[in-house]
Amino acid sequence: MVRDGVVPARMFLNLCRGSIVADFGGFGKSEEMGRKTLALGRGIRFVYRLPIFQTMKATIKTQGRQFTVQEGDILKVNRYRDTVAGDAVEIKDVLFVGEGASARIGTPLVAGASVTVRILENKRGDKVDVFKKKRRKRYERRRGHRQELSVIKIEGIKA
């Protein structure tokens, strides 16, 4: 996939998630400073540093869905009842936790593991129009729906 130092932007962003700094200058300065630079087409270059440590990942089950998360991730999930912005919620349904050799898989849940999240805001999603029609019968029904959502930020993973 990599040809002559050029990497597709999507692959690059997935590989170096969270540690990217844009650089529109030349290659010389960045190499002198001990950083690596890749050209991403159209003349845009990115300077990146690979993280020294690995962040812990966890697969959680919340609000009927499963997510693989790490600290700092922001997610939109179905609304948590009786919560307001700023509240902390502890999720105990952890299916997988760890990275590499220290990974633990639950049967079905990992004992003693939890993920702490902070609710950033409660809001409503985009409107979905439900339209039913039976042709030649003069039957038309239009109904809308807006899902209640909570925007959450992963604050900590306890294994």
N, C-alpha and C positions, 0 to 999 in steps of 0.2 A: 504494500500500500504506500510505502514511502519511497519517493523517487527524487533523487538529487536534493535531499533536504526539504522537500515540499510535502507537507502533511495536510490531508483534508481537515478543514476547520472543526467539523463535528467530532472526528476521532481525537483531535488534539484536545478539545475542550473536555471530552470524557476522560482522557488519560490524566490530565493535569487539573482536575476539578478543584476550584477554590484557590489556586496558587498562581494566578495569571496576572501579569502586568503588561499593559500594551506598550509597545515601543515602535515608533515610526522612524527611528534613526537608523544608522548603519550597523553592520555586524561587529565592527572593530571594538567599539567601546564595551559592548556587553560581554564579549569574549575576554577582554582584559579584566573585567570585574568578576570573572569566575562564573558567569551565567551562560546558559545555552540559549540560542535563538533559532527559531524556525520561521521560514517564509510560508505564509498561508495563502498565497495567490493574491492577485491584484495589488501587490506591493505592500501589503500589511504584514508586519512582523510582530511576533509576540516573544517577550522575554519571560522565561519561567524558571522557577526554582522547584526542584522536586522536594516534597516534604521529607524531613529527616525521620519523622516518626509516622507510624501508621495509626489512623484514627479507628476507634472501635466501631463496628457496625452491628446493627441489630435488626432482626425482622420482627415487627410487632403486628398485632391484630387489634384494630380499634375501629369502632363504629361499623363493623361488618366487613371491613376491608383489610388487606395486608399491605404493609409498606416496609421496604428495607431502608433504614435511616442511619444517619450518623450525626454527631453533635453539630448544631448550627443549621440543620436542614429546616426549611419552612414548607409546611404542607397545608392543603385545604382538605378538610374532612367533614363528614356530617356533624352537625352541631352537637356539642356537649350540653346536656340539659342543666339548668340552674347554674350557669357560669357566666362571668363577665370578663371583659378584657383585663388582663393582668393576673388572673387566677393561675395557680399551678395545679396540674393534674398528673397523677402517677399511673402509668399503664403497666399492669402486671402480666398481661398476655404477651409474653416474649417467646417467640418460636425458635429463634436462633440468635446467638450472641457471640461476638469475638471476631478475630481476624487471623488467618493463617493457622498455625499449629495450636493456638489457644482457643479455637472456635469450639462452641458447645451447641449441640442440637438437642432441642427438647423433645420429650415424648409424652404428650404433645407440647408441653410448655417447659421452659428452663426454670428449674427450682431456684428461688431466691433472686431472680433477675427482674429488673424493672427499668422503665424509661420515664424520665421526668420531662414533661412538656409545659410550656407557658402559652396561654391563650393570648394571641396578639389582638384579635378582633373577632366578633361574631357578625356575620353579614348574610345577605341572601345572594344566591348565584344568579346567573343570567336566566331570563325567562325562556321557557320551553313552551311552544304552542302545540297543543294537541287538537288536530282537526279531523273530524270524521265526516264522511260523506257517502251516501248511497245514491248512485246516479239514477235519474229518472223517477225518483221517489220523493223528491222535495225534502230530503233529510240531510241537514247539515248541523253539526255541533262543533263549537269552538270552545276550547278550555285552555287556560294557561297554568303553568306551574313554576314556582321559584323555590329551589331547594335551600333550606337553612344550612349555612356553613360556618365552621369555625376555622380560622387561620391559626395554626399552631407552630411553635418553634421548639425543636428538640434541644433541651438544655443539658441533659446528662443521661448517661447509660451506665447502669450499675449491674455488674455481672455476678 
